Amino acid sequence: MFTLSFLDISSSQIVNELKSNGYFIFEQALTEQYVEQLLQEVNFQQILVNTNDVGVVYAYNQKFLTHCLASSKKAYDVITSQKVLDICQEYFDASYKLTNHRIFQNSKHAHMPWHTDNNLQIGSKIVGKHNMPGLLFLFYLSDVTKNAFQYIQDSHTYSHKYNNEIYLSDSFINGNYKKDILTFPMCRGSIIICNIHGIHRSEPFQDKNYSRTNLLFQVDQIGSENIGHGEKNLVNTEYLDNLTPELMDYLGFNFKRNYPPFPSTSVATMTPNDILLLQKQLLPQTLNAFAKNIVKHILPNELITNGKRMLWHLKSNRLNISKFSNKQ
Ligand SMILES: [Fe+2]
């Protein structure tokens, strides 16, 4: 999973950098092969339409697999890795929990406003800022030359001055902190960890041939006064091969979660082009459903059941014959 050079850096060193700078970066923390295998577990082209599973949704030019702990073992292994837990263990003074997580892809254009991630929510609405310690983990899953993560140096020490703002405007940041903007273009597999109180964004970009793919998750030291803080963690139980009391606490076993999954999506959050592409996929299925419906209405139920039985017998006979001839 992790490159030897990343594993060589001790958690104490990473935490020291986080405490003094507010961020830590490392190029190629994940191996090429691991990133490749992780991406094979995500199909950004297949979106959820009456699908009885977790999967990908579209929010304008962003595609999200929010519940990746339920559908990507590779993502699960990164999020629950000993390295991540060691960093958290050393960084936080008290119990810490996974607050949210997702794999997402930005395409064509994006203009994210400057913000911090110490948000308090009621439902999906941000209602204020909190002062709980927290860390944001971001892994690049594609080479990032545009739309790179940007962080305002030392902003974690003073961002509380802007606690009454949900976002900070480009003109305000350019007027006051332009010289402090750090930009991190890096190759895929790279990691950025930062203090959630730091002011950050992804650098705006416009390029219809470019996309950036990421794994992102946030860990907060949630105090007893903030029970319910965070999104639910849907986990595939098949993946839980490393359960310890520490990990159960981190994943939020028996811990209340009040926030809905991010982002909130529907057909209305798809681009017109994506809606058209979806219609194209749905057209043959719609015609098929109509045809089936007509047949169901015309033929008596008994006849349909007998037809299904005959088909099943034919298929199982064929299967037995082919098994038999294979043995010969
Ligand atoms: Fe953020």
Residues whose N, C-alpha, C, O or C-beta is under 5 A from the ligand:
A	BS01	LIG	D117
